[in-house]
Amino acid sequence: MPLSGKAGVLQARPVDAKELDWLQQGMRNVGFFSKLGRAQLAEVLPYMLMVQYAQDSVICQEGEPGDAMYLIYRGKVVITKKEWKDPVAVLEDGDFVGEMALLFGEPRSATVTTSCLTEVFCLAAEDFKRIVDRSPDMTRTLRRLAEARRSQLAKS
């Protein structure tokens, strides 16, 4: 589903120069892309979109196909699972969500809901596939990181 048609999306646009600086730094220092080299990150940046969500918007729903991954620029999201009483996690600026669904081609394992006005950098699944198809090294690195995260989540 296109982002502009999703409930709660206030705006979806290309990343501006100021945000690009933050994105380059954020992707090098935190989260899922931290182990990638500068050249590998440069392949990803042109595909990122800035998406703004209203408070209480569902970014992705448990069970849906993984159509994108997200890096939180500003805001906060709550991760929930149907069978769990309490939230799985609360993520804030600099945190990633949604990368495992893209890497493993599995349905979303949890629901991600904004708890305030939230801006995220979004990488669509089809763009992600183009990038990793051109870079087997990046694919191996990202899969290893995702496996570690999957293992960590299974223990919690």
Order of alpha helices (4+ residues) and beta strands (2+ residues): beta-alpha-alpha-beta-beta-beta-beta-beta-beta-alpha-beta-beta-alpha-alpha
